[in-house]
Amino acid sequence: MSQITCLPEADGSSESFVEPVAARVLLTEINESRRAALTAALDEAGYATASCPDADAVVRQARTATPDVVILDASLPRSQAEQCMRALKRCASTAGVSIVLTFPHPFDPRHLSELIDQGVSAVLPKPFGRAQLLETVKSAAAKARRKQI
């Protein structure tokens, strides 16, 4: 975070505050063009965004530069999404990360409590729009930051 000092007031006093850093978002999406579009939408909205091609890369990158939010594609092959969630929640440095799980088909709400138990903060059924993406990420980032306090 960078510290900013405001211009002096008439009485000579000045005020300092710490400028908040944009939430850090790490995402994986099985479809390369969709991954690029999601990254662009998040970048344009002011998020510090990185993307990974698979769950292993998400875990590696999250451990070196802890994100606030991980957007994880549930359609990754061989249960990679579940393994990634468990790995993130087991590691002390990434345990507080908010996980947003995207699904390629309609979501069955009966599974929501199970996903919450696994550490999922939000679910985004595909297809979803830019506004829904940004609102979900904003909410997930706020949850992650509350955990850090």
N, C-alpha and C positions, 0 to 999 in steps of 0.2 A: 504494500500500500504506500502511496506517496502522501507526504504531508504538505498541506497547502496553508500558507499564511495569508490572511486577507489584508487588504490595505488598511492602514491605521485609521481609527475613528478620529473625530474632532478632538476628543480628550487625550489622544495619543495612544490609547490602548489598541491592540489588534487581537484578532481571533484566529485560532488555528483549528483545523479539523483534518481528519484523515479521509482522503477520497477513497470510496469503496472500489475494490477491484471487480471488474465484471465477473460474473459467475463463470466457472470453468466447466465446459461440457465435453465429454468424451463419448463418441458414438460409434456404433457398429451397425452396419446395414448390409445384408447379403447382396443387394443389388447395387452395383457400383454407381450407376447414374443417379439413383435415388439417394445414395450416400452423399454424393457431391451436391445434390439439391438441398438436402437437409443441412449440410455444412454451410452452404451459402446462406440459407435462410437464418440460421443461428448467428453467423458472422454479421450479417446485415442488421440483426437485432441487437448487436453489441456484445454478444457472448464470446468468450475466448474458447474457440472450438478446435478440437482435434478429432480425426476419425481413424478408425482401424478396420482392416479387412476381416478380422476374425476375433473370437473371444480370447484366445491366448495373447494376442497383441494388446487387447484392452487391459487384461490383468497386468501385463508387463508395464505398459505405459502408466496405468493408474498408480502403480507402486512407486514410480519415479517422479511423477508430477500429479499429485492427488487432485482429481476433479471434484467439483461439487455435485455434478450429475453425470450419470452414465446412462446413455440411451442404448438399450440392448435389444437386438432383433431376435425374437423368440424362434424364428425360422432357421437359425443357424443349424448346420448339420450335427448329428451325433450328440445331442443334448448339451452342446457347448454353452448355451445360454444359462442353463441350470448350474453347470460346473463353474461358469464365470461368476454367477451370483454368490455361490458358496465361497469361492476363493476371495472375492472382495470383502465379504462379511467376516471371514476368518482373520484377515490381516488387520492389525490394529490401525495402520495408517489409512485404510480404505473402508473401515467398518461403518463410518458415518456418512458415506456417499449415498445420495439418493439414486435409486435405480428406477428408470422408466422402461417398461417392457413393451415393445411393439409386437403386434400380432398380425399375420397376413390374412386372417379370416375373422369372422365375428367372434367376439370374446364371450365365453360362457361365464356369467357372473358367479356361478357356484364355486369357481376356482379362486375367486378373489381372496378369501380368507387364507387359503393355502399360500398364495403368492405373497401376501402381506407377512405371513410367518417367515417366509424365505427372505424378506427384506425389500420387497418391491414397494416403491412409493406411489407409483401410478402405472396405469395400463393405457396404451394408445392402440386401439384396433385400426388396422389399415383398411381402406385408405383414410388418412387424416389430412386436414388442411393446415396451412401455415399458422392461422390464428390458434387452432387447437394445439399445435405443437408448441408454440411460444407460451401459451397460457400454462400448459402442463410443465414445461421446463421452468418457468418462473416460479410456480408453486413448489416444484421439487427442489429448486435451488434454495428457496426460503426455508424449507424443511432441513436441508443439509446445513445451512448456516446457523439455524437454531441449535442443532446438535453440537456445533463447534463452540458454542458459548458456554 
